Amino acid sequence: MAKLERKPTQRDKILAYIRRFGCISSWEAYSELGVTQLGARIFELKELGYQLKAIRTSCLKTLLCWTKCTKQTLHTSRNLQCT
């Protein structure tokens, strides 16, 4: 009998994205992963023991307009750091 593989959760996708790119914004979570409530998933990850840090930065809003946004970065108790 074949073993069923677990479908990646939104939290799994967010962690994989942060590990690959170093950070994630609400817009990136929505447009790249289909996650509409990044804040709720970040809260859940923190409850699971992940140490996430919010960084204020500038994000390109349109071709000629920049805006302020918050991105999340990850540091876990296992000393994994995103680059």
HELIX and SHEET records of a PDB file:
HELIX    1   1 GLN A   10  PHE A   21  1                                  12    
HELIX    2   2 SER A   26  GLU A   28  1                                   3    
HELIX    3   3 ALA A   29  LEU A   33  3                                   5    
HELIX    4   4 LEU A   38  GLU A   47  1                                  10    
SHEET    1   A 3 ILE A  24  SER A  25  0                                        
SHEET    2   A 3 CYS A  65  HIS A  75 -1                                        
SHEET    3   A 3 GLN A  51  THR A  62 -1                                        
END                                                                             
